[in-house]
Amino acid sequence: MIAYPQFNPIALEIGPLKIHWYGLMYVAAFALLWILGKYRIKKG
C-alpha cells in the first residue's frame, strides 16, 4: 500500500486569515501567465 504524506493544507495563517497551498499556486500561475503575456506582446 502507498503511504501518502500528511501535510498541512494551510501554507500561512495570520490571525483569522488562512492561505492554502492551492491558493498560492493559483496566484503563482496567474503571475507567470501575466509575465509571459507581457513578454510575448512586447516581442511581437
All heavy atoms as atom14 arrays in JSON, in Angstrom:
{
  "sequence": "MIAYPQFNPIALEIGPLKIHWYGLMYVAAFALLWILGKYRIKKG",
  "atom14_mask": [
    [1, 1, 1, 1, 1, 1, 1, 1, 0, 0, 0, 0, 0, 0],
    [1, 1, 1, 1, 1, 1, 1, 1, 0, 0, 0, 0, 0, 0],
    [1, 1, 1, 1, 1, 0, 0, 0, 0, 0, 0, 0, 0, 0],
    [1, 1, 1, 1, 1, 1, 1, 1, 1, 1, 1, 1, 0, 0],
    [1, 1, 1, 1, 1, 1, 1, 0, 0, 0, 0, 0, 0, 0],
    [1, 1, 1, 1, 1, 1, 1, 1, 1, 0, 0, 0, 0, 0],
    [1, 1, 1, 1, 1, 1, 1, 1, 1, 1, 1, 0, 0, 0],
    [1, 1, 1, 1, 1, 1, 1, 1, 0, 0, 0, 0, 0, 0],
    [1, 1, 1, 1, 1, 1, 1, 0, 0, 0, 0, 0, 0, 0],
    [1, 1, 1, 1, 1, 1, 1, 1, 0, 0, 0, 0, 0, 0],
    [1, 1, 1, 1, 1, 0, 0, 0, 0, 0, 0, 0, 0, 0],
    [1, 1, 1, 1, 1, 1, 1, 1, 0, 0, 0, 0, 0, 0],
    [1, 1, 1, 1, 1, 1, 1, 1, 1, 0, 0, 0, 0, 0],
    [1, 1, 1, 1, 1, 1, 1, 1, 0, 0, 0, 0, 0, 0],
    [1, 1, 1, 1, 0, 0, 0, 0, 0, 0, 0, 0, 0, 0],
    [1, 1, 1, 1, 1, 1, 1, 0, 0, 0, 0, 0, 0, 0],
    [1, 1, 1, 1, 1, 1, 1, 1, 0, 0, 0, 0, 0, 0],
    [1, 1, 1, 1, 1, 1, 1, 1, 1, 0, 0, 0, 0, 0],
    [1, 1, 1, 1, 1, 1, 1, 1, 0, 0, 0, 0, 0, 0],
    [1, 1, 1, 1, 1, 1, 1, 1, 1, 1, 0, 0, 0, 0],
    [1, 1, 1, 1, 1, 1, 1, 1, 1, 1, 1, 1, 1, 1],
    [1, 1, 1, 1, 1, 1, 1, 1, 1, 1, 1, 1, 0, 0],
    [1, 1, 1, 1, 0, 0, 0, 0, 0, 0, 0, 0, 0, 0],
    [1, 1, 1, 1, 1, 1, 1, 1, 0, 0, 0, 0, 0, 0],
    [1, 1, 1, 1, 1, 1, 1, 1, 0, 0, 0, 0, 0, 0],
    [1, 1, 1, 1, 1, 1, 1, 1, 1, 1, 1, 1, 0, 0],
    [1, 1, 1, 1, 1, 1, 1, 0, 0, 0, 0, 0, 0, 0],
    [1, 1, 1, 1, 1, 0, 0, 0, 0, 0, 0, 0, 0, 0],
    [1, 1, 1, 1, 1, 0, 0, 0, 0, 0, 0, 0, 0, 0],
    [1, 1, 1, 1, 1, 1, 1, 1, 1, 1, 1, 0, 0, 0],
    [1, 1, 1, 1, 1, 0, 0, 0, 0, 0, 0, 0, 0, 0],
    [1, 1, 1, 1, 1, 1, 1, 1, 0, 0, 0, 0, 0, 0],
    [1, 1, 1, 1, 1, 1, 1, 1, 0, 0, 0, 0, 0, 0],
    [1, 1, 1, 1, 1, 1, 1, 1, 1, 1, 1, 1, 1, 1],
    [1, 1, 1, 1, 1, 1, 1, 1, 0, 0, 0, 0, 0, 0],
    [1, 1, 1, 1, 1, 1, 1, 1, 0, 0, 0, 0, 0, 0],
    [1, 1, 1, 1, 0, 0, 0, 0, 0, 0, 0, 0, 0, 0],
    [1, 1, 1, 1, 1, 1, 1, 1, 1, 0, 0, 0, 0, 0],
    [1, 1, 1, 1, 1, 1, 1, 1, 1, 1, 1, 1, 0, 0],
    [1, 1, 1, 1, 1, 1, 1, 1, 1, 1, 1, 0, 0, 0],
    [1, 1, 1, 1, 1, 1, 1, 1, 0, 0, 0, 0, 0, 0],
    [1, 1, 1, 1, 1, 1, 1, 1, 1, 0, 0, 0, 0, 0],
    [1, 1, 1, 1, 1, 1, 1, 1, 1, 0, 0, 0, 0, 0],
    [1, 1, 1, 1, 0, 0, 0, 0, 0, 0, 0, 0, 0, 0]
  ],
  "atom14_positions": [
    [[0.83, -1.17, 0.0], [0.0, 0.0, 0.0], [0.88, 1.25, 0.0], [1.9, 1.29, 0.69], [-0.89, -0.01, 1.24], [-2.2, 0.64, 1.02], [-3.34, 0.09, 2.29], [-4.09, 1.6, 2.65], [0.0, 0.0, 0.0], [0.0, 0.0, 0.0], [0.0, 0.0, 0.0], [0.0, 0.0, 0.0], [0.0, 0.0, 0.0], [0.0, 0.0, 0.0]],
    [[0.48, 2.26, -0.75], [1.25, 3.5, -0.82], [0.87, 4.39, 0.36], [-0.31, 4.64, 0.62], [0.96, 4.24, -2.14], [1.4, 3.38, -3.32], [1.67, 5.58, -2.16], [1.04, 3.97, -4.66], [0.0, 0.0, 0.0], [0.0, 0.0, 0.0], [0.0, 0.0, 0.0], [0.0, 0.0, 0.0], [0.0, 0.0, 0.0], [0.0, 0.0, 0.0]],
    [[1.89, 4.87, 1.07], [1.66, 5.77, 2.19], [1.77, 7.21, 1.68], [2.81, 7.6, 1.15], [2.68, 5.52, 3.29], [0.0, 0.0, 0.0], [0.0, 0.0, 0.0], [0.0, 0.0, 0.0], [0.0, 0.0, 0.0], [0.0, 0.0, 0.0], [0.0, 0.0, 0.0], [0.0, 0.0, 0.0], [0.0, 0.0, 0.0], [0.0, 0.0, 0.0]],
    [[0.71, 7.97, 1.81], [0.71, 9.36, 1.39], [1.15, 10.24, 2.56], [0.71, 10.03, 3.69], [-0.68, 9.79, 0.91], [-1.08, 9.11, -0.36], [-1.95, 8.03, -0.35], [-0.58, 9.54, -1.57], [-2.31, 7.41, -1.53], [-0.93, 8.92, -2.75], [-1.81, 7.86, -2.73], [-2.15, 7.24, -3.89], [0.0, 0.0, 0.0], [0.0, 0.0, 0.0]],
    [[2.0, 11.23, 2.27], [2.45, 12.1, 3.37], [1.3, 12.98, 3.87], [0.48, 13.45, 3.08], [3.54, 12.95, 2.73], [3.25, 12.93, 1.27], [2.59, 11.61, 1.0], [0.0, 0.0, 0.0], [0.0, 0.0, 0.0], [0.0, 0.0, 0.0], [0.0, 0.0, 0.0], [0.0, 0.0, 0.0], [0.0, 0.0, 0.0], [0.0, 0.0, 0.0]],
    [[1.27, 13.17, 5.15], [0.26, 14.03, 5.75], [0.88, 15.41, 5.96], [1.82, 15.56, 6.73], [-0.2, 13.46, 7.09], [-0.88, 12.11, 6.97], [-2.19, 12.2, 6.22], [-2.95, 13.15, 6.38], [-2.45, 11.21, 5.4], [0.0, 0.0, 0.0], [0.0, 0.0, 0.0], [0.0, 0.0, 0.0], [0.0, 0.0, 0.0], [0.0, 0.0, 0.0]],
    [[0.39, 16.4, 5.22], [0.91, 17.75, 5.39], [-0.26, 18.7, 5.61], [-1.39, 18.41, 5.25], [1.77, 18.18, 4.21], [1.01, 18.31, 2.91], [0.48, 19.52, 2.53], [0.84, 17.21, 2.09], [-0.23, 19.63, 1.35], [0.14, 17.32, 0.92], [-0.39, 18.53, 0.55], [0.0, 0.0, 0.0], [0.0, 0.0, 0.0], [0.0, 0.0, 0.0]],
    [[0.06, 19.83, 6.17], [-0.95, 20.83, 6.47], [-1.33, 21.57, 5.18], [-0.46, 22.14, 4.52], [-0.39, 21.82, 7.5], [-1.45, 22.73, 8.07], [-2.6, 22.67, 7.67], [-1.05, 23.56, 9.01], [0.0, 0.0, 0.0], [0.0, 0.0, 0.0], [0.0, 0.0, 0.0], [0.0, 0.0, 0.0], [0.0, 0.0, 0.0], [0.0, 0.0, 0.0]],
    [[-2.61, 21.59, 4.79], [-3.01, 22.29, 3.57], [-2.94, 23.81, 3.69], [-2.99, 24.51, 2.7], [-4.46, 21.83, 3.34], [-4.95, 21.44, 4.68], [-3.74, 20.92, 5.43], [0.0, 0.0, 0.0], [0.0, 0.0, 0.0], [0.0, 0.0, 0.0], [0.0, 0.0, 0.0], [0.0, 0.0, 0.0], [0.0, 0.0, 0.0], [0.0, 0.0, 0.0]],
    [[-2.78, 24.31, 4.9], [-2.68, 25.75, 5.12], [-1.21, 26.15, 5.08], [-0.41, 25.69, 5.88], [-3.33, 26.17, 6.45], [-4.81, 25.81, 6.44], [-3.14, 27.65, 6.7], [-5.5, 25.99, 7.76], [0.0, 0.0, 0.0], [0.0, 0.0, 0.0], [0.0, 0.0, 0.0], [0.0, 0.0, 0.0], [0.0, 0.0, 0.0], [0.0, 0.0, 0.0]],
    [[-0.86, 27.01, 4.12], [0.53, 27.43, 3.96], [0.9, 28.53, 4.95], [2.0, 28.55, 5.49], [0.78, 27.91, 2.53], [0.0, 0.0, 0.0], [0.0, 0.0, 0.0], [0.0, 0.0, 0.0], [0.0, 0.0, 0.0], [0.0, 0.0, 0.0], [0.0, 0.0, 0.0], [0.0, 0.0, 0.0], [0.0, 0.0, 0.0], [0.0, 0.0, 0.0]],
    [[-0.03, 29.45, 5.17], [0.24, 30.61, 6.01], [-1.02, 30.98, 6.77], [-2.11, 31.0, 6.19], [0.69, 31.78, 5.13], [1.14, 33.05, 5.79], [2.38, 32.82, 6.64], [1.43, 34.11, 4.75], [0.0, 0.0, 0.0], [0.0, 0.0, 0.0], [0.0, 0.0, 0.0], [0.0, 0.0, 0.0], [0.0, 0.0, 0.0], [0.0, 0.0, 0.0]],
    [[-0.87, 31.27, 8.03], [-2.02, 31.62, 8.85], [-1.69, 32.89, 9.64], [-0.76, 32.91, 10.44], [-2.35, 30.48, 9.81], [-3.65, 30.62, 10.52], [-4.02, 29.37, 11.28], [-3.34, 28.36, 11.16], [-5.02, 29.43, 12.0], [0.0, 0.0, 0.0], [0.0, 0.0, 0.0], [0.0, 0.0, 0.0], [0.0, 0.0, 0.0], [0.0, 0.0, 0.0]],
    [[-2.42, 33.96, 9.34], [-2.23, 35.23, 10.02], [-3.56, 35.6, 10.67], [-4.48, 36.08, 10.0], [-1.78, 36.34, 9.04], [-0.51, 35.94, 8.31], [-1.61, 37.66, 9.77], [-0.11, 36.86, 7.19], [0.0, 0.0, 0.0], [0.0, 0.0, 0.0], [0.0, 0.0, 0.0], [0.0, 0.0, 0.0], [0.0, 0.0, 0.0], [0.0, 0.0, 0.0]],
    [[-3.66, 35.34, 11.94], [-4.91, 35.59, 12.66], [-6.02, 34.77, 12.04], [-5.88, 33.56, 11.87], [0.0, 0.0, 0.0], [0.0, 0.0, 0.0], [0.0, 0.0, 0.0], [0.0, 0.0, 0.0], [0.0, 0.0, 0.0], [0.0, 0.0, 0.0], [0.0, 0.0, 0.0], [0.0, 0.0, 0.0], [0.0, 0.0, 0.0], [0.0, 0.0, 0.0]],
    [[-7.14, 35.41, 11.67], [-8.24, 34.65, 11.07], [-8.02, 34.34, 9.58], [-8.77, 33.56, 8.99], [-9.45, 35.57, 11.25], [-8.86, 36.94, 11.27], [-7.52, 36.79, 11.94], [0.0, 0.0, 0.0], [0.0, 0.0, 0.0], [0.0, 0.0, 0.0], [0.0, 0.0, 0.0], [0.0, 0.0, 0.0], [0.0, 0.0, 0.0], [0.0, 0.0, 0.0]],
    [[-6.98, 34.92, 8.98], [-6.72, 34.72, 7.56], [-5.88, 33.47, 7.35], [-4.79, 33.34, 7.91], [-5.98, 35.94, 6.99], [-5.61, 35.89, 5.51], [-6.86, 35.91, 4.65], [-4.69, 37.03, 5.16], [0.0, 0.0, 0.0], [0.0, 0.0, 0.0], [0.0, 0.0, 0.0], [0.0, 0.0, 0.0], [0.0, 0.0, 0.0], [0.0, 0.0, 0.0]],
    [[-6.4, 32.55, 6.53], [-5.68, 31.3, 6.23], [-5.45, 31.23, 4.73], [-6.37, 31.35, 3.94], [-6.49, 30.09, 6.68], [-6.69, 30.04, 8.16], [-7.55, 28.87, 8.56], [-7.8, 28.91, 10.05], [-8.73, 27.86, 10.47], [0.0, 0.0, 0.0], [0.0, 0.0, 0.0], [0.0, 0.0, 0.0], [0.0, 0.0, 0.0], [0.0, 0.0, 0.0]],
    [[-4.19, 31.06, 4.34], [-3.83, 30.97, 2.93], [-3.43, 29.52, 2.66], [-2.48, 29.01, 3.26], [-2.69, 31.94, 2.59], [-3.13, 33.37, 2.88], [-2.29, 31.78, 1.13], [-2.04, 34.4, 2.76], [0.0, 0.0, 0.0], [0.0, 0.0, 0.0], [0.0, 0.0, 0.0], [0.0, 0.0, 0.0], [0.0, 0.0, 0.0], [0.0, 0.0, 0.0]],
    [[-4.15, 28.89, 1.75], [-3.9, 27.49, 1.42], [-2.89, 27.38, 0.3], [-2.68, 28.31, -0.48], [-5.21, 26.81, 1.0], [-6.18, 26.67, 2.12], [-6.41, 25.49, 2.75], [-6.96, 27.59, 2.74], [-7.31, 25.66, 3.7], [-7.65, 26.94, 3.71], [0.0, 0.0, 0.0], [0.0, 0.0, 0.0], [0.0, 0.0, 0.0], [0.0, 0.0, 0.0]],
    [[-2.25, 26.2, 0.21], [-1.25, 25.96, -0.83], [-1.84, 26.11, -2.22], [-1.2, 26.65, -3.12], [-0.63, 24.57, -0.67], [0.3, 24.49, 0.49], [0.09, 23.83, 1.67], [1.59, 25.09, 0.61], [1.16, 23.99, 2.5], [2.09, 24.76, 1.88], [2.36, 25.89, -0.23], [3.34, 25.2, 2.31], [3.6, 26.32, 0.21], [4.09, 25.96, 1.46]],
    [[-3.06, 25.6, -2.44], [-3.64, 25.69, -3.78], [-3.93, 27.14, -4.17], [-3.85, 27.5, -5.34], [-4.87, 24.81, -3.92], [-6.03, 25.16, -3.02], [-6.94, 26.15, -3.37], [-6.24, 24.48, -1.83], [-8.0, 26.47, -2.55], [-7.3, 24.8, -1.01], [-8.17, 25.78, -1.37], [-9.21, 26.1, -0.56], [0.0, 0.0, 0.0], [0.0, 0.0, 0.0]],
    [[-4.21, 27.99, -3.19], [-4.41, 29.4, -3.47], [-3.12, 30.06, -3.92], [-3.11, 30.89, -4.83], [0.0, 0.0, 0.0], [0.0, 0.0, 0.0], [0.0, 0.0, 0.0], [0.0, 0.0, 0.0], [0.0, 0.0, 0.0], [0.0, 0.0, 0.0], [0.0, 0.0, 0.0], [0.0, 0.0, 0.0], [0.0, 0.0, 0.0], [0.0, 0.0, 0.0]],
    [[-2.01, 29.68, -3.28], [-0.72, 30.21, -3.69], [-0.38, 29.76, -5.11], [0.21, 30.52, -5.88], [0.37, 29.74, -2.73], [0.37, 30.38, -1.35], [1.44, 29.74, -0.47], [0.56, 31.87, -1.44], [0.0, 0.0, 0.0], [0.0, 0.0, 0.0], [0.0, 0.0, 0.0], [0.0, 0.0, 0.0], [0.0, 0.0, 0.0], [0.0, 0.0, 0.0]],
    [[-0.75, 28.53, -5.46], [-0.47, 28.03, -6.81], [-1.29, 28.79, -7.85], [-0.8, 29.07, -8.95], [-0.74, 26.53, -6.91], [0.23, 25.69, -6.12], [1.93, 25.91, -6.64], [2.62, 26.83, -5.29], [0.0, 0.0, 0.0], [0.0, 0.0, 0.0], [0.0, 0.0, 0.0], [0.0, 0.0, 0.0], [0.0, 0.0, 0.0], [0.0, 0.0, 0.0]],
    [[-2.53, 29.13, -7.53], [-3.35, 29.94, -8.44], [-2.7, 31.31, -8.66], [-2.63, 31.79, -9.8], [-4.76, 30.15, -7.9], [-5.7, 29.0, -8.14], [-6.32, 28.34, -7.08], [-5.99, 28.57, -9.43], [-7.18, 27.29, -7.3], [-6.85, 27.52, -9.66], [-7.45, 26.88, -8.59], [-8.3, 25.84, -8.81], [0.0, 0.0, 0.0], [0.0, 0.0, 0.0]],
    [[-2.23, 31.94, -7.6], [-1.6, 33.25, -7.71], [-0.3, 33.15, -8.52], [-0.03, 33.99, -9.38], [-1.34, 33.85, -6.31], [-0.47, 35.08, -6.38], [-2.66, 34.18, -5.64], [0.0, 0.0, 0.0], [0.0, 0.0, 0.0], [0.0, 0.0, 0.0], [0.0, 0.0, 0.0], [0.0, 0.0, 0.0], [0.0, 0.0, 0.0], [0.0, 0.0, 0.0]],
    [[0.49, 32.11, -8.25], [1.75, 31.93, -8.97], [1.49, 31.7, -10.46], [2.19, 32.26, -11.31], [2.53, 30.77, -8.38], [0.0, 0.0, 0.0], [0.0, 0.0, 0.0], [0.0, 0.0, 0.0], [0.0, 0.0, 0.0], [0.0, 0.0, 0.0], [0.0, 0.0, 0.0], [0.0, 0.0, 0.0], [0.0, 0.0, 0.0], [0.0, 0.0, 0.0]],
    [[0.5, 30.88, -10.8], [0.18, 30.61, -12.2], [-0.31, 31.88, -12.9], [0.08, 32.16, -14.04], [-0.87, 29.51, -12.29], [0.0, 0.0, 0.0], [0.0, 0.0, 0.0], [0.0, 0.0, 0.0], [0.0, 0.0, 0.0], [0.0, 0.0, 0.0], [0.0, 0.0, 0.0], [0.0, 0.0, 0.0], [0.0, 0.0, 0.0], [0.0, 0.0, 0.0]],
    [[-1.16, 32.64, -12.24], [-1.66, 33.88, -12.82], [-0.52, 34.86, -13.07], [-0.44, 35.47, -14.14], [-2.71, 34.51, -11.9], [-3.3, 35.77, -12.45], [-4.26, 35.73, -13.44], [-2.88, 37.01, -11.98], [-4.79, 36.9, -13.97], [-3.4, 38.18, -12.49], [-4.36, 38.12, -13.48], [0.0, 0.0, 0.0], [0.0, 0.0, 0.0], [0.0, 0.0, 0.0]],
    [[0.38, 35.0, -12.1], [1.51, 35.92, -12.25], [2.43, 35.46, -13.39], [2.89, 36.29, -14.19], [2.29, 36.01, -10.95], [0.0, 0.0, 0.0], [0.0, 0.0, 0.0], [0.0, 0.0, 0.0], [0.0, 0.0, 0.0], [0.0, 0.0, 0.0], [0.0, 0.0, 0.0], [0.0, 0.0, 0.0], [0.0, 0.0, 0.0], [0.0, 0.0, 0.0]],
    [[2.68, 34.17, -13.48], [3.53, 33.65, -14.54], [2.91, 33.89, -15.92], [3.61, 34.31, -16.85], [3.79, 32.16, -14.34], [4.71, 31.49, -15.34], [6.11, 32.07, -15.25], [4.74, 29.99, -15.1], [0.0, 0.0, 0.0], [0.0, 0.0, 0.0], [0.0, 0.0, 0.0], [0.0, 0.0, 0.0], [0.0, 0.0, 0.0], [0.0, 0.0, 0.0]],
    [[1.62, 33.65, -16.04], [0.95, 33.89, -17.32], [0.93, 35.38, -17.67], [1.04, 35.74, -18.84], [-0.46, 33.31, -17.31], [-0.51, 31.79, -17.34], [-1.94, 31.3, -17.18], [0.1, 31.25, -18.61], [0.0, 0.0, 0.0], [0.0, 0.0, 0.0], [0.0, 0.0, 0.0], [0.0, 0.0, 0.0], [0.0, 0.0, 0.0], [0.0, 0.0, 0.0]],
    [[0.77, 36.22, -16.67], [0.78, 37.67, -16.89], [2.15, 38.11, -17.43], [2.23, 38.85, -18.42], [0.47, 38.38, -15.58], [0.33, 39.86, -15.72], [1.32, 40.79, -15.66], [-0.87, 40.58, -15.97], [0.8, 42.04, -15.83], [-0.55, 41.95, -16.02], [-2.2, 40.2, -16.13], [-1.5, 42.92, -16.24], [-3.14, 41.18, -16.34], [-2.79, 42.52, -16.4]],
    [[3.21, 37.64, -16.8], [4.57, 37.99, -17.23], [4.84, 37.44, -18.62], [5.39, 38.13, -19.48], [5.59, 37.47, -16.2], [5.46, 38.25, -14.9], [7.01, 37.56, -16.74], [6.2, 37.64, -13.73], [0.0, 0.0, 0.0], [0.0, 0.0, 0.0], [0.0, 0.0, 0.0], [0.0, 0.0, 0.0], [0.0, 0.0, 0.0], [0.0, 0.0, 0.0]],
    [[4.46, 36.19, -18.87], [4.66, 35.59, -20.18], [3.87, 36.35, -21.26], [4.36, 36.57, -22.36], [4.25, 34.12, -20.17], [4.42, 33.35, -21.46], [5.89, 33.31, -21.87], [3.87, 31.95, -21.33], [0.0, 0.0, 0.0], [0.0, 0.0, 0.0], [0.0, 0.0, 0.0], [0.0, 0.0, 0.0], [0.0, 0.0, 0.0], [0.0, 0.0, 0.0]],
    [[2.64, 36.75, -20.95], [1.82, 37.51, -21.89], [2.45, 38.84, -22.22], [2.49, 39.23, -23.4], [0.0, 0.0, 0.0], [0.0, 0.0, 0.0], [0.0, 0.0, 0.0], [0.0, 0.0, 0.0], [0.0, 0.0, 0.0], [0.0, 0.0, 0.0], [0.0, 0.0, 0.0], [0.0, 0.0, 0.0], [0.0, 0.0, 0.0], [0.0, 0.0, 0.0]],
    [[2.94, 39.55, -21.21], [3.59, 40.84, -21.46], [4.85, 40.65, -22.31], [5.11, 41.44, -23.21], [3.96, 41.51, -20.13], [2.76, 42.08, -19.41], [3.14, 42.67, -18.07], [4.04, 43.86, -18.26], [4.32, 44.55, -16.99], [0.0, 0.0, 0.0], [0.0, 0.0, 0.0], [0.0, 0.0, 0.0], [0.0, 0.0, 0.0], [0.0, 0.0, 0.0]],
    [[5.6, 39.59, -22.06], [6.8, 39.31, -22.84], [6.46, 39.02, -24.3], [7.1, 39.55, -25.22], [7.54, 38.12, -22.22], [8.67, 37.6, -23.07], [9.88, 38.29, -23.16], [8.53, 36.42, -23.79], [10.92, 37.82, -23.95], [9.57, 35.94, -24.57], [10.75, 36.64, -24.65], [11.76, 36.16, -25.44], [0.0, 0.0, 0.0], [0.0, 0.0, 0.0]],
    [[5.43, 38.22, -24.53], [5.06, 37.86, -25.9], [4.48, 39.03, -26.65], [4.66, 39.15, -27.86], [4.1, 36.68, -25.88], [4.81, 35.4, -25.4], [3.99, 34.21, -25.57], [3.85, 33.95, -27.01], [3.19, 32.93, -27.5], [2.6, 32.07, -26.7], [3.11, 32.75, -28.79], [0.0, 0.0, 0.0], [0.0, 0.0, 0.0], [0.0, 0.0, 0.0]],
    [[3.74, 39.9, -25.97], [3.22, 41.1, -26.62], [4.36, 42.03, -27.04], [4.38, 42.57, -28.13], [2.22, 41.84, -25.7], [0.93, 41.03, -25.6], [1.94, 43.24, -26.19], [-0.02, 41.55, -24.53], [0.0, 0.0, 0.0], [0.0, 0.0, 0.0], [0.0, 0.0, 0.0], [0.0, 0.0, 0.0], [0.0, 0.0, 0.0], [0.0, 0.0, 0.0]],
    [[5.33, 42.18, -26.14], [6.48, 43.04, -26.4], [7.33, 42.47, -27.56], [7.84, 43.22, -28.38], [7.34, 43.16, -25.14], [8.22, 44.39, -25.11], [9.06, 44.43, -23.84], [8.19, 44.81, -22.64], [9.01, 44.99, -21.43], [0.0, 0.0, 0.0], [0.0, 0.0, 0.0], [0.0, 0.0, 0.0], [0.0, 0.0, 0.0], [0.0, 0.0, 0.0]],
    [[7.46, 41.15, -27.59], [8.28, 40.51, -28.6], [7.62, 40.57, -29.99], [8.31, 40.67, -31.0], [8.55, 39.06, -28.22], [9.56, 38.37, -29.08], [9.88, 37.0, -28.56], [10.89, 36.35, -29.5], [11.22, 35.01, -29.04], [0.0, 0.0, 0.0], [0.0, 0.0, 0.0], [0.0, 0.0, 0.0], [0.0, 0.0, 0.0], [0.0, 0.0, 0.0]],
    [[6.31, 40.48, -30.02], [5.6, 40.6, -31.28], [5.22, 39.36, -31.91], [5.19, 38.34, -32.09], [0.0, 0.0, 0.0], [0.0, 0.0, 0.0], [0.0, 0.0, 0.0], [0.0, 0.0, 0.0], [0.0, 0.0, 0.0], [0.0, 0.0, 0.0], [0.0, 0.0, 0.0], [0.0, 0.0, 0.0], [0.0, 0.0, 0.0], [0.0, 0.0, 0.0]]
  ]
}
